Amino acid sequence: MLDNKHLNHFKSIVGVENVKSDKAHLIAYCYDATRERFEPDAVVFPRDEQDVSNILKYCNEHKIIIVPRGAGSCFTGGALPANGGIILSLERHMNQILEIDMENMLGIVQPGVINMDFQKAAEAVGLFYPPDPASEMYCTLGGNVAENAGGMRAAKYGITKDYVVALRAVLPNGEIITAGKKTIKDVAGYNTAGILIASEGTLAVITQITLKLIPKPKLKKTYMGIFPDVTKAMNAVFKSLAAGANPVAMEFLDALVIDALKQKFPDIDLPQNAGGILVGDVDGSSEAEITSQLETLKQSFKDNGSNGFIVAQSDEEADKLWFARKNASPATMVYGTKKLNEDISVPRSKLPEALEEIYKIADKYGLKAPCFGHSGDGNIHVNVMVKDKNNEQEMADGHKAIEEIFQLVVDMGGTLSGEHGIGLSKAPFMNIAFNQAEMELFKSIKKAFDPNNILNPFKMGL
C-alpha cells in the first residue's frame, strides 16, 4: 500500500482529479482481457509527457512500481499490476492526433489514440494505416506499439513495427528520449525504437509515436475459398502466395470452428461441404488488378483441392462472408466453459503439419482444439477447450496440452506469440523459445533501461 505522502506527491504533479485510489477505480484497473485480477495501489492519469517524466523520476527514487496502461485489452496480462504499485493510465489525457503530415505521409500521435480513430483520420485525407488488431475499435496505439500488434491485414501490409518511424519515450529515471527520426533512412546509432517496440511497457513509457502512412487503396473485393478439409486449405495458403497472390488478408477456419458457428448461429450461411475455409480481401488501384488477384487465388485454390470459390458482389455480401471469421472466437465456447487461447505462429509452409499435430495433442488429453486465425502470415489462434473449468484434472490437462503445443511450434521454427505478447500468461514458457544466453541478454537490456526494476517488473519472464 502507498502511504498518503506518495499519493499527495502524485496529486501535486498531475492534480487531485488525476489520482484515484478509491475502490471503484482500483477494481476498474485491476484486469485486462485475461480476466485475471490484481488491484493496483492507485491509478494516475498523466496530462502530458512532462507529467510522465516527473512521475517516473519520483517512482524511481522511491522504488515504487509503475505499470503503463492503454485500453487494457491485452490477452496476456501485460498491463496488470501483478506486484501492486501505480497504474499509469495514458488513455484519458494523452489521446490526441497531433499531426497528419501529408507531404511526408506520416502521422504523429499520443499513445492514448484509439487505433480505429487514427485509421479514420488517415483515410479522411486519402491515406491508409493498415495495422488492424481485432480490438481496433478500442485498443490504443501506445498499446499496439508496446505489444507489436498485428491484425488481419498483416498478410500483405505487415504489423505495427513496419509502420513505426520514431518514438518519444520516458525512461524509468524520468529522462526523455527520442528514438528514430522522420526520415525514411536512419542508420545512426542503435535501433532504440526497435527495442522499445514489443517491450510490453518494461523498458520505457512511450509518449509520442510517429507512424508511416501509405496511399489508400482505391478498390477492394472479398473472397471465400471452400475446402473439404483444413489440410487442403493450409496447403493452398503458402502455395497461392508462392504463385503470386498478394491478398490483404487470408484468414482460416477449421472444421471444429465451422461446426461451432453452425451451432451458435443456426441461420448462418456457411457452405455445407466445408471442412476448411479461407476468407479474405484483395485490394488494388484498378479492376484489372483486382480481377488478376482473384483469378490467381481461384486457380491456386482449385489446384489444391478447393470445392468452391465465392467473390462478394456488394458490401452486404462481403459482410456475410466475413461474419463467420469475426464470430469464430465466441462460437468456440460451445465446446467448453474455459478456453485456453494461444496465438502461436509458424512458417506458412508448416501450417498443415502444425494443425495436424495440434489436433493429435488435444486428442491425447481428450480435449477439442478448434483453430482459426491469420493463415496468410502463419498465425494460428489455438483454442484448447476445457469442458468444465472447475475440474482440476481437465484444467491441468489443458495446460499440459498448451505446453506441448508451444514446444511443437518452436521445434518447427515458430514462436510462442504472433501478436498477443508474453506478459504474465506466457512468461513460464519463455525457456522453451529462448536459450539461457538469450534470456540473459534480455535481462541485461531490462537492467540497462530500468536498474531499479520499477517499470512493469517480472513480465516476459524477466
N, C-alpha and C positions, 0 to 999 in steps of 0.2 A: 504493500500500500504506500502511496505517496503522501507525505505529510503536507499540511497547508502551506508551508514555506515554499515548496516546489510549485504547488498549484498557483499560489499567488504570484510567483515569478512569471509563470506562463501567461497569466492574466495581464501582467504588466507589459508583456511583449505583444500579445495579439488582441487584448481587450477582454473584458469579463465575459462578453457574449460568445466568445470563441473558445472557451474552455469549459468542457462539460464532464462532470463526474457523478451525475445523478444516475440512478439505477436504469432508467429507461435508455439513456444513451449508451451505457456500458453493455446492455443487452443487445441494442441495435447494432453495435460494432463488434460483437463477440463471435460472429460466424461469417462464413462465406458459402460458396456453393457445395462445399463438402458436408456442410451441416454439423461439423464439429464445433464445439463452443469453448472459447477461452475469453473470459472477461478481461479487458484492459483496466488499468488504474484510472485512466482518464482519456478523453478524446479532445484533441487540439486541432483547430481549424486555422492554419496559417493564411494570411491575406496575400502574401507576396513572397518573392524569393528571399528578401531580407529577413522576414519573419522566420522562414525555414532555417536560414543561417543562424540566427540568434537562438532558436530553439535547440538546434543540434549542438551548438557550442556549449550551451548550458548543460544539456544531457550528457555530453562527453565529459565535461568537468566533474559531474556528479554521478557518473556511471549509471545513468537512467536509460533503460531500454526504450527504444523508439521504433515503431513499426509503421512504415509508409503504407497508405491505402488509397486506392482509387474507388471503384464501384463495389469492390468485394465480390466479384463474380468468378473468382478463381476456383478451379476444381481440385487443387492440391494443398490448400491451406497456406499459400504463400504470404497472405496478409493477415494471418491470425496471430494474436498476441499470446502465443503458447507459453511464454515466460513472463507474462504481465507487462507492465510498462505503459507507455503512451502510444495511442493510435494517432498518427499524423495524417489527418484526412484532407486530401487535396481537392475534393470534388466541389466543395461549397464556394470557394472564392477564386481558386486558380483554374478557371474553366473558360478562358477566353481564346478565341481565334484571333491572334494578334495581326496576322497579315496573310493575304493570298498574293504572292509575288508572281504576277502574270509573266513578266519578262524573263524571269529565271525558272518559272514553273516550280515554285516552292510554296509550301505552307508553313507558317510559324505559329505554334500553338502552345498553350499552357497544358500541363499534364492532366487536368481535370476535364478537358474537352471530350465529349462523347464521340465515339468513332463515327456513328451514322451522321451526326451533325456536321462533322468535318467532310464526310463524303458528299453530303448535300451542298455544302458551301462551295466545294471544288466543282461539282457538276453544274452549279448555277452559272459559272463562268466558262463552261466548256472544258473543264479539266477533270481528272479522274484520280481517285485514291483507291487502289484495288484491295488492300487487306480487309477482309470481311469476316471476322470471327462470328460464330453463331450468336454471340451476345452483343453484336454490333449496335443494337438499339439502346444499350445502357452501359456497356463497358467503356472505360476511359482510355485515351491514347497513351497516357503515362503507364497505365497497367499493361497495355499492349506492348509497349517497349520493354517493360520490366520482365514480361513473360515471353517476348518474341512471338506474339500471337500470329496464328495463321488464318485459314478460312477456306471457303470452297473455291475461291478464285486462284488459290496458290498454284494450281497445276500449270497455269500459263503465266501468272504475274508475280509469283513469289510471295514472301511473307514480310512481316514488319521490318526485319533487318535490311531488306532490299530497298527500303524507302527512307531510312533514317540517314540524313545528311549531316546533321550536327545536333548536339545536346548541350544544354547548360545544366549543371548539377551542383549540389551542395554535398561536400564530404562530411563524414561524421564529426570532424572537428570544427565545422562551421565554415570552412573555406569554400569559396565559389569557383568552379572551374568551367571552362568551355572545351568541349570535345568535338572536333571537326569544324569545318568552315562551310560557307555557302557555295564554294567552288565545286565543279564536277570532279576535279582531280585534287588529291591532297595526300602526299606521302611523307609529310614532315612529322616526325615523332611517332610514338606508339599509337596504335588504333584504340584510343581510350573509349571512344563511343562504342566500338565493337565489344569491349569488355563489359560495358555497362548494360548493353542490350542482353536480355535474358538473365541478368544477375539477380532478379527477383527481389529488388529492394535491399540487398545485403551489402552493397558497396557504397552507394550514394543515393541521394534523393533527387530525382530528375525534376527540374523546374521549368524547362523550356525545350521544345522539340522542333527541329526544322526537318520537314518531310518533303521528299520528292513527289511531284505530281506529273502525270502524263496526259496526253490528249484523250478526251473521252471518245470511246469507240462509237461510231455512228449507228451500227446495226448489231442486232443480237437475235439468235434463234435458240430455242430449247429442243433437246432431243432426248429420246429414251431408247436404249438398246435392251432387248429381252433375250434371255439365255435360259436353256434348260437346267443349268446348274451354275453355281458361283465359280467353279474352277474354270469353265469356259469363259466366263465374264472376266476373270482376273487375267487369263492369257490374252484376252483381247485388249486389255489396258496397255500393257507395255508394247505389244506388237503394233497397235494402232499408232502410238506415239512414234515408234521407230519408222512407221510407214509415212510419216509426215503430217499426221493430225496434230493440231495445236489448240485443243479445246480450252476454254476459260476454266471449266470445271468438268470433272469426271468422277461422280460420286457413285457408290455402290451400296446395294442392299443384298444380303444373303437370304436363303430360303426361310430361315427362322424369323428374320425380321419381316419378310413378306407375309408369312403366316400370322405373325403377331399383329401386323397392320390390319389384316382381314378380320381378326377377332376384335380388335379395338374399334375399328371403323367399318362396320358391316357394309356400308354403302360405298366404300372406296372403289374407285375404278382402276383395278390392277389386272394385268393380263393373267388369265387362268393358267397359262402354261409357263409361268415364270418361276425358275428356281434361282435366278440371279438377275439383277437389274443394274444397268449403268445409266445414270441420268446426268445431264449437264447442259452447258451452254457453249455456243461458239459465237465469236464476235468478229467484226471487221469493218472496213471502210466502204465495202461495196457488196451488192447482191452476189456478184460473181465469186468474191472471196468466201462469202458465207456458203454458197452452194458447193464450192470446191471442198471446203472443210467437211460439210455434211456428207458428201459423196465418199470422201476418204474414210470417214468413220463408218458409214454404212457398209462399204465393201470390206473393210478390215473386220468389222463385227461379223459379217456373213462368213468370211474366211475362217473365223474362229468359233463358228458354231451357233451364232445367234439365230433365233427363230422369229425375230420381229424387230422393226426399227420404226419409230414414230418421230415425227417432227411437228412441233406445235405450230399452228397457223394463226394463233392470236395470243394475247397476253393471258386471257382466261384459260386457254388450253395449256399454256406454259405453267400457270399456277397449279393446274390439276396434275401435271407431270411431276412438279416439284413437291406436291403435298406429301407424298409417301416419304421422301427423303427427310423433309423438315419435321415429320412427326415420328420418325423411326425411334428416337430415344424414349419418349413416353410409352410407345407401343410395347417395347420390350418388357415392361412391368407386368405383362400378362404371365410371364414365366416365373415370377417370384416376388418376394417382399423386399429384397435387398439386391441392389445392383452394384457389383464391383466393376466400375467403369474405368478402363485404361485407354490411353491414346498412343499406342506403340506405333513405330514407323519402321519400315523395311525397304530395301531397294525394290523398285517396282517389279523387277523380274522374279523376285522371291514371293510375290503376293500369293500365287496359287499354292505353293508349298507351305507358306506361313499359315494360311487359313486351314489347310488340311491338318496340320499339326496342332493348331489351336483346338479344333474340334476333338481331336484324339485326347488331348489333355483334359478337356472338360468331361468327355465320356468316362475317362478313368475315375473321376470323382463323382460320377452320376449327376453332373450338372449340365445345364444348357449354356452355350456361349454365342448368342446372336451377335453378328458383326455387321457393321456398316461403316461408312466413312469416306475419306478423301483418297480414293484409289489412284487418282491422277498423280498424286505425289507420294504414294506408298504409305499413307497414314490411315491406320485401321483403328476404329473405335471398338474395342473388345469389351463385351458386357457379360461377365461371368455372373449368372443369376443364381441367387440363393433362395430356395423356396420359402424357408422360414428363418428370418433373421434372428429369431430367439433361440434357434437350435445351434448350440455351441460347436457341435461337430461339423454341421454344414458350413458354418462360417469359417471354421478352421480349414476345411477342405477347399473352400473358395479362395482363401488367401494362399494356400499351397499351389493351387492352380495358377493364380496370378504370378507367383514367383517363378514357376516353371515356364510360363509364357514369356516373362521377361528374359529368362536365360535363353530361351529359344530364339527370340528376335535378336538378341545381342550376338549369339553364335552365327546368325545369318548376316551379320554386318549392319544390323538395325540399332535402334535406340529406345530407351525407356519412355521417351515422350516426344511426340511430334509437335505439340503446341500447348499443352496444359502446364508444363513445367514440372519441377520436382517438389518444391515446398516442403511440407511435413510428410505428406502421404507416401511419396516415393523415396524419401531420404534413406530408409533402411535398405534399399536395393541399389544404392549407388556403387557398392563394391562389385556388383555384377557387371556394370558397364565400364568401370574405370579401375585401373590398377593402382597400387599404393603410391607410385611416383606421381601419377596424375592427380590423385586425391590430395597429396601433399602440396602439389603446385597450386591447386585450388585454394587450399588453406593458407598458403603463403600470400596469395593475391588478396584474400579476405583480410589478412592481418596487416598488409601494407596499406589498404584503404581504411581499415577500422581496427586499430590495435587494441582498443578497449572493448571490442565486441558488443557495442551498444545497438548497432543498426540491424534490426531483423535477425537476431542471432539464432544459431542452431538450425537454420533452414538449409536445404540442399545437402544435408549430411555434413555440414561444416561446423 
